[in-house]
Amino acid sequence: MSQVYEELQARGLIAQCTNEEKVRDLLDNHQTTFYIGFDATADSLHVGHFLQLVVMARLQQAGHRPIALIGGGTTMIGDPTGKTDMRKMLTKEEINHNAECFRQQMRRLVDFNDGKATMLNNADWILKFNYMDFLREVGVHFSVNRMLTAECFKTRLEKGLSFIEFNYMLLQSYDFLHLYRTEDCHLELGGDDQWSNIINGADLIRRVEGKDDAYGLTFTLLTTSEGKKMGKTEKGAVWLDPEKTSPYDFFQYWRNINDADVIRVMKMLTFMPLDEIAEYEKLEGAGLNRAKEKLAYEITAMVHGKEEAEKALAAARAVFAGGASAADMPTTQLSADDLTDGQIGALDLLVKTGLVKSKSEARQVVKQGGLTINDAKVTDMFAMYGADAFGEDGMIIRKGKKTFHKVTL
């Protein structure tokens, strides 16, 4: 085994650990089974999940055995962590569909062949619970007073915490106990916002099994240098599903991150050797664009494959070089029904392409001089465009300096 723990530290990935000496030993000197949970709340994983998949893949490459635990059962309640309101209740059918989408996306980064990794669904045991048995086996070990001090509940107490959500910590803790018993799993990993849930799982194992050999490790959350969560754009979340976030938009998200974030993200999310990253760290000013381009290419290749990464890179370079008719630019196709008397307004174009959410937002873009159509800055709120404006290759819309979109008719 190699110095896995030290590598995670050097990449800025470790936030908290229940027992650093023991976890370091597990990761550096033993073949260890660990798990990470993923609640199936959407039909795609997003950038926040991606960090966890990268850590999972990194540990697998070091010889450890990952369990990707799909929360088919816990999703029926919804994790209150970081939420100001109760999550939307999903049906079993919706959850099962989302879980299958997760499986397909995870396979790009984690090798599930020949027992190298396992994918499980906690619905297989949670949905079979007898409530009274669960309360007697698990609930008896939890102090309500202590639970209320957990960060995951604090943010909800002002608006009100439902009883169904209050059960979430018990169920996640039981997951760890179940995997400890059935899969010889001694380590749970997760984002740092999961710290309270993770330490309660390890504590439950100690109380029920009488053993002190279950541990937790949390990752640094993927945030900007200002402390804001990464993975959000004006259009919403940055998804791993190419139908929800195109490979080009995905590439552009990483290509356009702040200068202050690029090296840190490169360490956390790529498999580039640290000495290679150190060379990029020497770049300054405009030279950082080379580092951003490398970062965007590496992450896009991991999620969408090298072919899509090459196409996104070529399209981005064409745009920056002024060749804004790049074939792989995100595209919206309009029909004759979208035109009124054969024309469409600039504001409607912005809304229909998804570059803004409303006409009022579109007006602000024009007012601030942030809209360019076919290389001409738009200053007239009521500018109209006929079919001839789309040409053979489509109309090119630029919002701000870096967001390009093609519209065809």
Kinemage of the C-alpha trace (Angstrom):
@kinemage 1
@onewidth
@group {chain A} dominant
@subgroup {mainchain}
@vectorlist {calphas} color= white
{ca met a 1} P 0.000 0.000 0.000
{ca ser a 2} L 1.111 3.581 -0.614
{ca gln a 3} L 0.787 6.745 1.444
{ca val a 4} L -2.870 7.185 0.560
{ca tyr a 5} L -3.813 9.312 3.555
{ca glu a 6} L -0.930 11.697 2.953
{ca glu a 7} L -1.983 12.040 -0.701
{ca leu a 8} L -5.537 12.950 0.337
{ca gln a 9} L -4.136 15.530 2.763
{ca ala a 10} L -1.796 17.011 0.161
{ca arg a 11} L -4.710 17.441 -2.223
{ca gly a 12} L -6.725 19.304 0.418
{ca leu a 13} L -9.437 16.650 0.508
{ca ile a 14} L -9.603 15.758 4.194
{ca ala a 15} L -11.830 17.844 6.456
{ca gln a 16} L -12.409 15.766 9.623
{ca cys a 17} L -11.546 12.286 10.845
{ca thr a 18} L -12.778 10.318 13.850
{ca asn a 19} L -9.368 8.738 14.522
{ca glu a 20} L -6.564 9.914 12.259
{ca glu a 21} L -4.035 7.308 13.387
{ca lys a 22} L -6.415 4.383 12.800
{ca val a 23} L -7.797 5.687 9.498
{ca arg a 24} L -4.299 6.421 8.201
{ca asp a 25} L -3.322 2.836 9.064
{ca leu a 26} L -6.423 1.421 7.349
{ca leu a 27} L -5.771 3.352 4.145
{ca asp a 28} L -1.975 3.022 4.054
{ca asn a 29} L -1.432 -0.552 5.250
{ca his a 30} L -4.607 -2.600 4.745
{ca gln a 31} L -7.114 -3.462 2.049
{ca thr a 32} L -10.165 -1.678 3.442
{ca thr a 33} L -13.844 -1.756 2.563
{ca phe a 34} L -15.420 1.704 2.799
{ca tyr a 35} L -18.704 3.225 1.763
{ca ile a 36} L -20.189 6.502 0.546
{ca gly a 37} L -23.939 7.112 0.435
{ca phe a 38} L -25.814 8.818 -2.413
{ca asp a 39} L -29.466 9.710 -1.946
{ca ala a 40} L -31.360 9.427 -5.215
{ca thr a 41} L -33.047 12.847 -5.078
{ca ala a 42} L -32.570 13.655 -8.809
{ca asp a 43} L -32.106 11.751 -12.055
{ca ser a 44} L -28.444 12.752 -12.303
{ca leu a 45} L -25.427 13.177 -10.091
{ca his a 46} L -23.989 16.695 -9.903
{ca val a 47} L -20.612 18.336 -9.311
{ca gly a 48} L -20.877 17.903 -5.526
{ca his a 49} L -21.205 14.126 -5.995
{ca phe a 50} L -18.316 14.163 -8.455
{ca leu a 51} L -15.826 14.983 -5.705
{ca gln a 52} L -16.978 11.884 -3.813
{ca leu a 53} L -16.688 9.706 -6.920
{ca val a 54} L -13.139 10.957 -7.487
{ca val a 55} L -12.153 10.026 -3.917
{ca met a 56} L -13.850 6.663 -4.344
{ca ala a 57} L -11.920 6.013 -7.569
{ca arg a 58} L -8.660 7.187 -6.003
{ca leu a 59} L -9.009 4.813 -3.056
{ca gln a 60} L -10.007 1.964 -5.370
{ca gln a 61} L -6.855 2.520 -7.416
{ca ala a 62} L -4.892 2.262 -4.156
{ca gly a 63} L -6.314 -1.222 -3.569
{ca his a 64} L -9.361 -0.516 -1.409
{ca arg a 65} L -12.914 -1.759 -2.001
{ca pro a 66} L -15.646 0.861 -2.359
{ca ile a 67} L -19.322 0.394 -1.647
{ca ala a 68} L -21.509 2.904 -3.429
{ca leu a 69} L -24.660 2.952 -1.342
{ca ile a 70} L -27.716 4.211 -3.195
{ca gly a 71} L -30.205 5.645 -0.714
{ca gly a 72} L -33.365 4.104 -2.101
{ca gly a 73} L -34.723 3.940 1.447
{ca thr a 74} L -33.325 7.118 2.994
{ca thr a 75} L -34.427 9.150 -0.052
{ca met a 76} L -38.006 8.415 0.959
{ca ile a 77} L -37.385 10.658 3.996
{ca gly a 78} L -34.839 13.169 2.688
{ca asp a 79} L -31.695 14.399 4.402
{ca pro a 80} L -32.414 17.712 6.216
{ca thr a 81} L -28.700 18.640 6.081
{ca gly a 82} L -28.194 22.080 4.570
{ca lys a 83} L -31.881 22.485 3.728
{ca thr a 84} L -34.124 25.261 4.997
{ca asp a 85} L -37.266 23.413 3.937
{ca met a 86} L -38.341 19.814 3.891
{ca arg a 87} L -37.335 17.971 0.724
{ca lys a 88} L -39.972 17.031 -1.821
{ca met a 89} L -41.362 13.553 -1.172
{ca leu a 90} L -40.552 11.252 -4.104
{ca thr a 91} L -42.387 8.081 -5.124
{ca lys a 92} L -40.669 4.683 -5.101
{ca glu a 93} L -40.788 4.686 -8.897
{ca glu a 94} L -39.040 8.078 -9.110
{ca ile a 95} L -36.383 6.968 -6.621
{ca asn a 96} L -35.725 3.701 -8.488
{ca his a 97} L -35.386 5.589 -11.781
{ca asn a 98} L -32.941 8.052 -10.217
{ca ala a 99} L -30.918 5.223 -8.664
{ca glu a 100} L -30.511 3.571 -12.065
{ca cys a 101} L -29.277 6.870 -13.553
{ca phe a 102} L -26.710 7.105 -10.733
{ca arg a 103} L -25.473 3.588 -11.462
{ca gln a 104} L -24.753 4.379 -15.089
{ca gln a 105} L -22.862 7.594 -14.252
{ca met a 106} L -20.796 6.032 -11.464
{ca arg a 107} L -19.467 3.352 -13.789
{ca arg a 108} L -17.470 5.986 -15.667
{ca leu a 109} L -15.215 6.498 -12.659
{ca val a 110} L -15.520 3.396 -10.486
{ca asp a 111} L -14.803 -0.178 -11.634
{ca phe a 112} L -17.601 -2.483 -10.450
{ca asn a 113} L -16.288 -5.559 -12.279
{ca asp a 114} L -15.117 -8.741 -10.517
{ca gly a 115} L -16.049 -7.527 -7.031
{ca lys a 116} L -13.656 -4.551 -7.152
{ca ala a 117} L -16.527 -2.371 -5.955
{ca thr a 118} L -20.091 -3.017 -4.850
{ca met a 119} L -23.252 -1.036 -5.453
{ca leu a 120} L -25.994 -1.547 -2.898
{ca asn a 121} L -29.382 0.032 -2.224
{ca asn a 122} L -30.429 0.644 1.385
{ca ala a 123} L -34.067 0.137 0.370
{ca asp a 124} L -33.220 -3.581 0.484
{ca trp a 125} L -33.074 -3.475 4.286
{ca ile a 126} L -34.720 -0.204 5.339
{ca leu a 127} L -38.062 -0.942 3.662
{ca lys a 128} L -38.248 -4.273 5.506
{ca phe a 129} L -37.984 -2.725 8.980
{ca asn a 130} L -40.462 -3.501 11.692
{ca tyr a 131} L -40.804 -0.085 13.309
{ca met a 132} L -40.958 -1.329 16.907
{ca asp a 133} L -37.920 -3.566 16.405
{ca phe a 134} L -36.027 -0.640 14.876
{ca leu a 135} L -36.850 1.643 17.794
{ca arg a 136} L -35.739 -0.986 20.296
{ca glu a 137} L -32.508 -1.866 18.464
{ca val a 138} L -31.456 1.551 17.159
{ca gly a 139} L -33.588 4.345 18.626
{ca val a 140} L -32.716 3.433 22.186
{ca his a 141} L -29.080 4.458 21.564
{ca phe a 142} L -29.849 8.038 20.432
{ca ser a 143} L -30.193 11.056 22.717
{ca val a 144} L -32.673 13.617 21.379
{ca asn a 145} L -30.848 16.403 23.245
{ca arg a 146} L -27.594 15.457 21.571
{ca met a 147} L -29.189 15.116 18.142
{ca leu a 148} L -30.601 18.642 18.372
{ca thr a 149} L -27.076 20.050 18.731
{ca ala a 150} L -26.024 18.544 15.371
{ca glu a 151} L -25.381 21.065 12.583
{ca cys a 152} L -27.673 19.170 10.214
{ca phe a 153} L -30.643 19.936 12.483
{ca lys a 154} L -29.707 23.409 13.754
{ca thr a 155} L -30.566 25.152 10.477
{ca arg a 156} L -34.038 23.596 10.508
{ca leu a 157} L -35.112 24.302 14.085
{ca glu a 158} L -36.260 27.874 13.396
{ca lys a 159} L -38.608 26.880 10.557
{ca gly a 160} L -39.519 23.550 12.079
{ca leu a 161} L -38.114 20.049 11.779
{ca ser a 162} L -40.576 17.317 10.852
{ca phe a 163} L -40.552 14.015 12.705
{ca ile a 164} L -39.933 12.122 9.465
{ca glu a 165} L -36.680 14.056 8.893
{ca phe a 166} L -35.639 13.486 12.500
{ca asn a 167} L -35.418 9.778 11.669
{ca tyr a 168} L -32.870 10.348 8.900
{ca met a 169} L -29.837 10.291 11.211
{ca leu a 170} L -30.968 6.997 12.740
{ca leu a 171} L -31.396 5.380 9.333
{ca gln a 172} L -28.025 6.567 8.012
{ca ser a 173} L -26.382 5.371 11.218
{ca tyr a 174} L -28.044 1.998 10.790
{ca asp a 175} L -26.672 1.789 7.225
{ca phe a 176} L -23.150 1.857 8.663
{ca leu a 177} L -24.072 -0.831 11.210
{ca his a 178} L -25.631 -3.009 8.496
{ca leu a 179} L -22.595 -2.717 6.195
{ca tyr a 180} L -20.261 -3.322 9.146
{ca arg a 181} L -22.086 -6.598 9.826
{ca thr a 182} L -22.648 -7.807 6.268
{ca glu a 183} L -19.748 -6.348 4.243
{ca asp a 184} L -16.988 -6.044 6.861
{ca cys a 185} L -17.074 -2.281 6.214
{ca his a 186} L -15.147 -0.267 8.813
{ca leu a 187} L -15.035 3.193 7.214
{ca glu a 188} L -17.707 5.667 6.091
{ca leu a 189} L -16.766 8.622 3.910
{ca gly a 190} L -18.795 11.684 2.950
{ca gly a 191} L -18.885 15.441 2.557
{ca asp a 192} L -18.110 17.475 5.649
{ca asp a 193} L -21.792 18.397 6.000
{ca gln a 194} L -22.349 14.709 6.831
{ca trp a 195} L -20.048 14.741 9.887
{ca ser a 196} L -22.873 14.462 12.452
{ca asn a 197} L -24.485 11.546 10.636
{ca ile a 198} L -21.164 9.737 10.179
{ca ile a 199} L -19.965 9.980 13.774
{ca asn a 200} L -23.355 8.780 15.004
{ca gly a 201} L -23.042 5.729 12.767
{ca ala a 202} L -19.634 4.864 14.216
{ca asp a 203} L -21.012 5.446 17.722
{ca leu a 204} L -23.985 3.159 17.057
{ca ile a 205} L -21.620 0.345 16.048
{ca arg a 206} L -19.652 0.838 19.263
{ca arg a 207} L -22.814 0.716 21.372
{ca val a 208} L -24.474 -2.221 19.612
{ca glu a 209} L -21.474 -4.374 18.712
{ca gly a 210} L -19.250 -3.387 21.617
{ca lys a 211} L -16.349 -2.738 19.233
{ca asp a 212} L -14.414 0.455 18.566
{ca asp a 213} L -13.204 -0.279 15.030
{ca ala a 214} L -15.591 1.757 12.868
{ca tyr a 215} L -14.382 5.137 11.655
{ca gly a 216} L -15.497 8.179 9.688
{ca leu a 217} L -13.702 10.544 7.336
{ca thr a 218} L -15.187 13.637 5.693
{ca phe a 219} L -14.010 15.511 2.607
{ca thr a 220} L -13.620 19.225 2.223
{ca leu a 221} L -16.728 20.610 0.522
{ca leu a 222} L -16.191 21.883 -2.991
{ca thr a 223} L -16.440 25.643 -2.500
{ca thr a 224} L -15.041 28.764 -4.113
{ca ser a 225} L -12.403 30.914 -2.417
{ca glu a 226} L -15.338 33.047 -1.155
{ca gly a 227} L -16.851 30.013 0.561
{ca lys a 228} L -19.762 29.516 -1.867
{ca lys a 229} L -20.664 26.001 -2.993
{ca met a 230} L -19.372 25.158 -6.464
{ca gly a 231} L -21.559 23.624 -9.112
{ca lys a 232} L -24.206 26.313 -9.486
{ca thr a 233} L -24.761 28.494 -12.549
{ca glu a 234} L -27.464 30.883 -13.707
{ca lys a 235} L -29.131 27.879 -15.348
{ca gly a 236} L -29.010 25.831 -12.138
{ca ala a 237} L -26.857 22.920 -11.039
{ca val a 238} L -23.937 21.568 -13.074
{ca trp a 239} L -25.016 17.981 -13.764
{ca leu a 240} L -23.019 14.949 -14.928
{ca asp a 241} L -25.816 13.967 -17.334
{ca pro a 242} L -24.984 15.396 -20.795
{ca glu a 243} L -28.698 15.915 -21.467
{ca lys a 244} L -28.984 18.231 -18.453
{ca thr a 245} L -25.589 19.975 -18.770
{ca ser a 246} L -23.977 19.611 -22.188
{ca pro a 247} L -20.298 18.569 -22.344
{ca tyr a 248} L -19.528 22.040 -23.746
{ca asp a 249} L -21.296 23.829 -20.866
{ca phe a 250} L -19.647 21.439 -18.420
{ca phe a 251} L -16.234 22.237 -19.910
{ca gln a 252} L -16.966 25.960 -19.860
{ca tyr a 253} L -17.955 25.869 -16.194
{ca trp a 254} L -14.469 24.696 -15.221
{ca arg a 255} L -12.755 26.852 -17.861
{ca asn a 256} L -14.333 29.947 -16.317
{ca ile a 257} L -13.746 29.374 -12.596
{ca asn a 258} L -11.971 32.078 -10.624
{ca asp a 259} L -8.191 32.342 -10.783
{ca ala a 260} L -8.013 31.806 -7.021
{ca asp a 261} L -9.740 28.402 -7.293
{ca val a 262} L -8.091 26.689 -10.253
{ca ile a 263} L -5.073 25.029 -8.574
{ca arg a 264} L -7.026 23.921 -5.509
{ca val a 265} L -9.733 22.355 -7.683
{ca met a 266} L -7.082 20.740 -9.888
{ca lys a 267} L -5.636 19.034 -6.803
{ca met a 268} L -9.021 17.907 -5.519
{ca leu a 269} L -10.763 16.736 -8.685
{ca thr a 270} L -8.136 15.450 -11.112
{ca phe a 271} L -5.699 12.554 -11.110
{ca met a 272} L -2.883 14.779 -12.317
{ca pro a 273} L 0.328 14.153 -10.302
{ca leu a 274} L 0.996 16.809 -7.678
{ca asp a 275} L 4.390 17.674 -9.198
{ca glu a 276} L 2.680 18.407 -12.534
{ca ile a 277} L 0.100 20.582 -10.772
{ca ala a 278} L 2.972 22.404 -9.050
{ca glu a 279} L 4.185 23.534 -12.494
{ca tyr a 280} L 0.767 25.011 -13.285
{ca glu a 281} L 0.810 26.701 -9.893
{ca lys a 282} L 3.725 28.835 -11.083
{ca leu a 283} L 1.574 30.443 -13.781
{ca glu a 284} L 0.252 33.959 -13.229
{ca gly a 285} L -2.105 36.410 -14.931
{ca ala a 286} L -3.130 35.356 -18.424
{ca gly a 287} L -0.984 32.245 -18.055
{ca leu a 288} L -3.598 30.859 -15.670
{ca asn a 289} L -5.881 30.376 -18.671
{ca arg a 290} L -3.671 27.447 -19.661
{ca ala a 291} L -4.229 25.907 -16.228
{ca lys a 292} L -7.990 26.453 -16.492
{ca glu a 293} L -8.074 24.862 -19.929
{ca lys a 294} L -6.161 21.841 -18.626
{ca leu a 295} L -8.488 21.555 -15.628
{ca ala a 296} L -11.610 21.752 -17.804
{ca tyr a 297} L -10.250 19.166 -20.237
{ca glu a 298} L -9.258 16.679 -17.512
{ca ile a 299} L -12.598 16.827 -15.672
{ca thr a 300} L -14.682 16.735 -18.873
{ca ala a 301} L -12.733 13.698 -20.084
{ca met a 302} L -13.392 11.915 -16.786
{ca val a 303} L -17.140 12.554 -16.935
{ca his a 304} L -17.919 12.525 -20.679
{ca gly a 305} L -14.935 10.766 -22.246
{ca lys a 306} L -11.905 12.060 -24.151
{ca glu a 307} L -13.774 12.525 -27.438
{ca glu a 308} L -16.296 14.929 -25.907
{ca ala a 309} L -13.503 16.714 -24.028
{ca glu a 310} L -11.592 17.225 -27.288
{ca lys a 311} L -14.708 18.588 -28.997
{ca ala a 312} L -15.432 20.955 -26.103
{ca leu a 313} L -11.816 22.131 -26.067
{ca ala a 314} L -11.839 22.790 -29.825
{ca ala a 315} L -15.156 24.641 -29.591
{ca ala a 316} L -13.945 26.769 -26.687
{ca arg a 317} L -10.730 27.671 -28.489
{ca ala a 318} L -12.665 28.584 -31.637
{ca val a 319} L -14.917 30.870 -29.612
{ca phe a 320} L -12.012 32.600 -27.885
{ca ala a 321} L -10.281 32.971 -31.230
{ca gly a 322} L -13.360 34.639 -32.671
{ca gly a 323} L -14.599 31.624 -34.616
{ca ala a 324} L -17.923 31.704 -32.824
{ca ser a 325} L -19.693 29.293 -35.209
{ca ala a 326} L -18.114 26.305 -33.460
{ca ala a 327} L -20.151 23.193 -34.162
{ca asp a 328} L -20.099 21.928 -30.600
{ca met a 329} L -21.440 25.093 -28.988
{ca pro a 330} L -24.656 24.546 -26.972
{ca thr a 331} L -27.531 24.884 -29.418
{ca thr a 332} L -31.236 25.669 -29.220
{ca gln a 333} L -33.442 24.881 -32.198
{ca leu a 334} L -36.454 27.124 -32.767
{ca ser a 335} L -39.467 26.408 -34.953
{ca ala a 336} L -41.746 28.696 -36.925
{ca asp a 337} L -44.131 28.607 -33.942
{ca asp a 338} L -41.528 30.481 -31.889
{ca leu a 339} L -41.673 33.439 -34.286
{ca thr a 340} L -44.351 36.116 -34.445
{ca asp a 341} L -45.013 37.378 -37.973
{ca gly a 342} L -41.723 35.761 -38.988
{ca gln a 343} L -39.660 37.504 -36.302
{ca ile a 344} L -38.448 37.015 -32.736
{ca gly a 345} L -37.265 39.580 -30.203
{ca ala a 346} L -33.847 39.711 -28.545
{ca leu a 347} L -35.401 39.295 -25.099
{ca asp a 348} L -37.360 36.210 -26.193
{ca leu a 349} L -34.180 34.719 -27.652
{ca leu a 350} L -32.412 35.044 -24.305
{ca val a 351} L -35.289 33.364 -22.479
{ca lys a 352} L -35.806 30.527 -24.997
{ca thr a 353} L -32.111 29.610 -24.964
{ca gly a 354} L -32.147 29.397 -21.181
{ca leu a 355} L -29.442 32.059 -20.883
{ca val a 356} L -31.786 33.958 -18.558
{ca lys a 357} L -34.816 32.871 -16.566
{ca ser a 358} L -37.126 35.787 -17.347
{ca lys a 359} L -37.686 38.788 -19.599
{ca ser a 360} L -36.899 41.148 -16.743
{ca glu a 361} L -33.498 39.490 -16.376
{ca ala a 362} L -33.053 39.719 -20.153
{ca arg a 363} L -33.745 43.464 -20.031
{ca gln a 364} L -31.001 43.859 -17.429
{ca val a 365} L -28.522 42.035 -19.660
{ca val a 366} L -29.294 44.343 -22.595
{ca lys a 367} L -29.329 47.434 -20.389
{ca gln a 368} L -25.860 46.574 -19.065
{ca gly a 369} L -24.483 46.014 -22.570
{ca gly a 370} L -24.072 42.271 -22.037
{ca leu a 371} L -25.807 40.919 -25.157
{ca thr a 372} L -24.179 40.393 -28.547
{ca ile a 373} L -25.974 38.726 -31.471
{ca asn a 374} L -24.005 37.762 -34.565
{ca asp a 375} L -21.044 39.910 -33.427
{ca ala a 376} L -23.235 43.037 -33.038
{ca lys a 377} L -23.892 44.443 -29.555
{ca val a 378} L -27.615 44.721 -28.847
{ca thr a 379} L -28.654 48.102 -27.405
{ca asp a 380} L -32.337 48.079 -28.403
{ca met a 381} L -34.604 46.215 -25.973
{ca phe a 382} L -37.114 45.705 -28.774
{ca ala a 383} L -34.690 44.494 -31.485
{ca met a 384} L -36.345 41.903 -33.746
{ca tyr a 385} L -34.726 39.183 -35.856
{ca gly a 386} L -36.162 37.483 -38.918
{ca ala a 387} L -35.301 34.121 -40.470
{ca asp a 388} L -32.423 35.649 -42.449
{ca ala a 389} L -30.586 36.469 -39.193
{ca phe a 390} L -30.121 32.743 -38.524
{ca gly a 391} L -28.284 32.045 -41.780
{ca glu a 392} L -27.208 28.521 -42.721
{ca asp a 393} L -25.061 27.926 -39.622
{ca gly a 394} L -27.355 29.508 -37.038
{ca met a 395} L -27.338 32.687 -34.972
{ca ile a 396} L -24.593 33.156 -32.373
{ca ile a 397} L -25.616 34.776 -29.091
{ca arg a 398} L -23.054 35.918 -26.557
{ca lys a 399} L -24.070 36.888 -23.026
{ca gly a 400} L -21.301 38.691 -21.200
{ca lys a 401} L -17.782 37.834 -22.279
{ca lys a 402} L -17.740 34.071 -21.952
{ca thr a 403} L -21.203 32.560 -22.477
{ca phe a 404} L -21.890 31.579 -26.093
{ca his a 405} L -24.972 29.891 -27.532
{ca lys a 406} L -26.063 28.956 -31.050
{ca val a 407} L -29.676 29.208 -32.220
{ca thr a 408} L -30.912 27.452 -35.345
{ca leu a 409} L -34.241 27.718 -37.115
